[in-house]
Amino acid sequence: MNRAVSLLIATLLAFSAAQAQTAQAQSSLKFSELYSKVTVRGIEFSPKLRDLSGKSVSMTGFMAPPLKPKLDFFVLTKAPMSTCPFCSSAADWPPDIVLVIMPDGKLLDPFMGALKVTGRLEYGTLRDDQTGFVSLVRLYAEKVEDQ
């Protein structure tokens, strides 16, 4: 009987861990949830954004106009945009965009419609040494799907 109980407990623990991983991977974040406030003094990251940092999240939005024909990164925006939103400084960073970085070796074609991006969330001011671009919020993409 002890062996059966131990087996049952081990199965339940494995099931609980799998459910927790699935729930974590299914976290979603809206553009309206990125910041708790935006003032002339700067942007304050929201508690939800800080809690989800380092975790897999999904966001839905639009690809900003690309800078090249094949993309290893792009900007996800709340609404369609006509110009590159992050070609300047963090002070000019619009409060409703996220930098999406594709996995090494994976390129994406420009896309005009809505996209759902799932990946690891990271925040904080970061300047890319190669491009000089500045970002405040980043998603390291695991999956990009059209909506």
N, C-alpha and C positions, 0 to 999 in steps of 0.2 A: 504494500500500500504506500510506503514512503517513496518508492521509486515512481509510482504513478503520480503522486502529489508533486514531487520534484519536477517531473516532466511537464505537468500542467503549469506549474509556476514559471518554468523556463519558457514555455510557449507563450504564456500571457505577457511576460516581460518583453520577449522578442516582438510580439504583436504591438505592444504599447510603444516601443521604440520606433517601429516602422510607421505607426500612425503619427507620432511626433515629427518624424522627418518629413512625411507627406504634408502635414499641416504647415510646417516651416517653409517648405518649398512652394506652397500655395499662397503665401502672404502676398497681398497686393498693396500697392502704394499709388495714391492719386497725386497729381500735381498740386492740388490744394492742400495736401498733407506734408509737403516738403518743408515748409517753414512755419514757425509759430507767429512770426511777425517780420515785416519788412519796413524799415524806417530810414530816415536820412543818414542814420549812423551805421546802417548795414542790415544784414539779414541774420535772423536767429533761426537755427535749425530746430525743427519740431521734435518733441519727445519721441514720436513714432519713428521718424527718420533715424534718430540716434539709436533707438532700440533695435531697428532692423539692420543697422550697419554690420556688414560682414556676412549677412544672411542672404539667401536666395529670395528674390521678390520679383513680381511681375508688374509692369507698367504698360499702359496703352497710350499711344500718342501718334505723332506724325514726324517723318524724317525732314529735318531742315534741308534747304538746298545744299547738295553735296559740293565739295571742292574738287572732286576727281571722279572718274568714271567707275572705278572699283573701290569699294570702301572697306577699310580695316577699322574705321570708327565713324560715327555720325552723331548728330545732335537730335535727341528726341524732344519734341515740343508738344505743348498742350493743344495747339492749333496749328494749321499749316502756316508757314512763314515764307517770305520772299527773299530774305537776305541771311547771310551767315550770322548767327546770334552770338558766337563766342570768339570772334576775331579780335577782341580788344582786351579789357582788363576785368578783374573780378568786380570792380566797382560798377561796371556797366552790365554785369551779368543779369539777364532777365530772370525773374523769380519762377518762371515756369518752363525751364528746359533742363535736360539731363544729358550728359555725355555718355554715349554707348560705345564701348570698346569691344571689338570682335575678338574671338580667340585667335591665337597665333596661327597664321596660315589660312584662315577662313576669311574670304572677302564677300561683300554683299553688293548687289546692284542697287542703284538708286531706286526709290519706290515712292509713289505719290500718295497712296492711300494710308489708312490707319494701320498701325503695327502694334503687336503685343510683344514686348521684350521681357524675357526672364533671365535673370542673372544675379551675380553677387553685387550688393549695394555697398558703396563707399562714399563718404562725404568729407569735406574740408577743402580749402583752396589748394589746388595742384596746378602747376605750370608744366606743360609738356616740353621737354628740352629740345626735341626735334622740330616741332611746329611753332612753339611759343604760345600755343593756345592755353588759356586758363579755364579751369572748371571748378565748380563747387560741389556738384553731385555727379557721381559716375555709376554706371551699371556695366559690369564686366559680363557681357552676354554669353549665355549658354544656349539660348534659343531665341530666334526672331521669327515671328509669324505674321502674315497679313491677316487683317480682321475683316 
